[in-house]
Amino acid sequence: MEHLKIFTQLIASELHLSEHAVENTLKLLDEGCTIPFISRYRKERTGGLDEVQITAISDRKERLQEIAKRKETITKTITEQQKMTPELQKRISDCWELTTLEDIYLPYKPKRRTRAQVAREQGLEPLATILLMQREASSQKAAQRFVRDGLSVADCLKGAQDIIAEQVSEDERSRNQVRSAFRREAFIESKVVKAKKDTDEAQKYSDYFEWEEPLKRCSSHRLLAMMRGQSEGILRISLTIDDDEVVQRLQRNYVRGNGPCQRLVGEAVEDGYKRLLLPSIETEFTNLSKEKADEEAIRVFAENLRQLLLSAPLGQKRVMGIDPGFRTGCKVVCLDAQGNLLYHEAIFPHPPVNHRAQATIHIQQMLKNYHIEAIAIGNGTASRETKEFVEDCLKSLPSPLGEGSGVRLFVVSEDGASVYSASKVARDEFPDEDVTVRGAVSIGRRLMDPLAELVKIDPKSIGVGQYQHDVDQTLLKHSLDQTVESCVNLVGVNLNTASKHLLTYVSGLGPVLAQNIVDYRKENGAFTSRAQLKKVPRLGPAAYQQCAGFLRIPNAKNPLDNSAVHPESYGVVEQMAKDCHCTVADLISQPDKRAQIDIKRYVTQEIGLPTLTDIMHELEKPGRDPREQIEEFEFDASVQTIDDLREGMELPGIVTNITNFGAFVDIGVHQDGLVHVSQLADRYVTDPTQVVRLHQHVRVRVIGIDLRRQRISLSMKGMKK
């Protein structure tokens, strides 16, 4: 890889990692290895770097590659202008900081015809040089030499000042001085557009109608909120610094003494700052602040998505999925243990139809006919009412089922279910069903395996972020795709039941190979070994190496095919079994056999202690699911709407979203409450994810109710978990 040495040094220094680990990671990435594969199966080469560190190396490598391309463009442009010098070439070659690189390039950058450019064409650059030297007793006499047809002394001096102003604005030292001022003392101000102040849409931005704070303290969510308000025409935001002080600093760089020339230079410096330099640096800092806010918002979203994707699965059970509703009724589906649709119908237990008795009979018949083991109810409109109705159905089940017959009841997040139901994915799965049935199926499947179902939905539509539609969409997609890939490969995928969409995210695969695997399954039946993957069209040795360890085959002839042990390590496990005079299956089932193994005996140049340690953990619990066990939950029955709330109430709730300013909690009143970061714990909290996780069951205290804005303030301080 070109630039390998310099990339290694720069990344190692920035991330405080060893150059050896970074260099090997860069080589593996360049060879086409995925981040999950490197993290899991190449620990010897990376020194045990985790996914977060490898992702950081990958991201910085991409950024440095972009800078390298930019340097090529800059070098070519300056060379074509015949202005390249050995010193300038060295500065460009040695520079790996984009802002500095653009500063170096600025004087040579092709630009529209500026006032300074016009003055140069008029031959006034020598006059600008004379003025900057500040040795002339009379600026008028100095300018007299440049007077010609159509150019007066005043015109000549003004043109020379324009040239000086542009030089000041393009000077690296001047730009860095202004940057330093912005970094230290810039304020961000937000004001409401008067004509919009009293409109309904403006009220959500009322906190920012008259707002000012130091830019360096402005949090991601506040900046993005103000920027959204500005894009909607409700707010005007600006960055401000002490202009007079900055001008004085800049003038000290250029003005020496007092006199006519000095006065003209001082005026040119001020003009260069206000007309050229200030707007440029203000735009730079606005963009920089937005980038940082985007990074933080994307980080929060990615972490929430990770927690959501890794939600506890119920597993392969026969499930009834219910998409609740009032006027349009509740859409009910029955699924088998593999998530296949067996039956569906609509029931109308709620007002205005109120066919409660009929709906009860139908629910009870479905429970019996399809041997339902669990019920998933979406958490949208009519969710609580539907849950109470179903609980009554279970209580009144006729014998021999009686008292619910052990059927478990869960409320499931339905964020994104409507997006899925209208998508091509859903149409392909259920071409003969309408969107309401597809949505109910999605709700039921989410209970069985959240990860397998949620990968079918655009992560942005799942609703667990902050300002996800305002951030850089390319960066957001990149980060969320990496998060989905990480989660899928952490859990592992059943090769014989996984959908095309789930397989797409497996290390080394993608849409084409995922489809080929599904097609091969249809034609040849279930896979009986990982080695069969090599027969899948277009799945070559490289793809096999990357994907095999993450694909599971339950009940395979070789038990390692249902584990995270990579096929490249099967030989060492077989040698362990041979040395213990048993089979591989015995090693897995008999702890005393594993206890005999001294893994140091099996270290080779290819396999070191990190991989051998992983193998032993996997033999202990092959194919174990890293996700937690699912829990049932009950809201407080006495609280149904926001009008039932009173300050001081203590209630159970479910965390539905986490932002960097706090956590939103569903307490069963159709409006989530906010536990501000300052109310999350009895200690100072900087990162809410250190205290709560998505879908966690918590207890909260009501500390504020704003009926006008439909806002509920909650606290977890002093609450028992």
Number of C-alpha atoms within 10 A of each C-alpha: 9 8 10 13 11 14 22 23 16 17 22 18 13 11 13 9 17 15 17 14 19 28 22 17 27 21 13 18 17 12 11 12 21 21 24 26 23 22 23 22 22 22 20 19 19 21 17 18 20 15 16 11 17 23 18 13 24 18 13 17 19 12 13 19 16 12 17 19 10 15 21 12 12 20 16 13 17 19 13 10 10 9 10 15 11 8 9 15 14 10 14 21 14 11 15 19 11 16 12 16 19 16 17 19 19 16 16 15 13 11 9 7 8 12 17 21 18 14 21 18 10 15 15 25 21 12 24 25 13 16 25 21 15 22 13 16 11 13 21 15 11 17 21 15 11 19 15 11 6 6 13 14 18 13 16 26 26 19 25 30 29 26 25 28 27 23 18 25 24 20 15 16 14 21 21 15 14 22 19 13 16 23 15 13 14 21 19 20 20 22 20 23 16 10 9 14 17 12 9 8 13 19 15 11 17 17 13 22 21 11 14 16 13 17 21 14 9 16 15 22 18 14 21 22 19 24 19 17 25 18 12 12 14 25 26 18 18 14 18 16 19 12 15 10 11 19 19 14 14 22 21 12 13 18 21 17 10 9 16 15 25 22 17 21 25 25 18 24 30 22 21 24 26 16 14 16 23 22 12 15 18 19 13 14 18 16 12 12 19 19 15 14 21 25 18 19 24 25 18 23 28 23 21 24 25 20 19 22 25 22 22 22 21 19 15 15 19 23 33 32 31 33 31 28 22 19 14 14 21 25 21 27 28 27 22 19 16 14 20 14 18 11 14 19 15 19 24 22 24 21 13 11 13 15 14 16 11 12 20 20 14 17 19 19 13 18 25 14 10 16 17 22 20 20 26 28 28 28 23 16 13 19 22 22 16 22 22 12 16 22 15 14 22 23 13 16 20 12 9 7 16 12 16 21 16 12 15 15 21 21 21 23 20 20 18 20 27 17 16 23 24 15 16 12 15 21 16 9 12 16 12 9 13 13 20 19 24 26 27 29 31 30 31 33 32 27 29 25 19 23 23 19 23 24 20 21 20 15 22 17 16 18 17 24 23 23 19 20 12 15 19 14 14 8 13 22 16 11 19 21 17 18 20 23 22 21 21 25 21 18 19 22 23 17 25 17 15 17 19 20 19 24 30 20 24 28 25 24 20 16 13 13 19 23 17 17 25 20 15 18 16 10 9 8 11 14 18 17 19 22 12 10 21 14 11 17 13 12 20 12 10 12 19 19 17 22 23 25 27 27 25 25 23 18 12 14 12 16 19 28 26 25 23 27 27 21 17 13 17 16 10 17 21 15 14 23 20 12 12 17 12 14 17 21 14 16 24 19 15 14 12 10 17 19 11 12 16 10 17 11 9 15 14 10 6 11 17 17 16 16 22 20 13 15 21 19 14 17 25 16 13 19 24 14 14 11 14 11 11 14 11 9 12 16 16 12 9 9 16 16 12 20 10 9 18 14 13 13 12 18 18 18 23 22 21 21 25 27 25 21 19 21 25 24 28 21 27 23 16 16 15 23 27 24 27 19 21 17 22 23 18 11 9 10 15 13 15 21 18 8 12 18 21 24 21 15 20 19 20 28 21 21 16 17 18 10 10 6 9 11 15 22 20 29 23 21 16 13 14 8 9
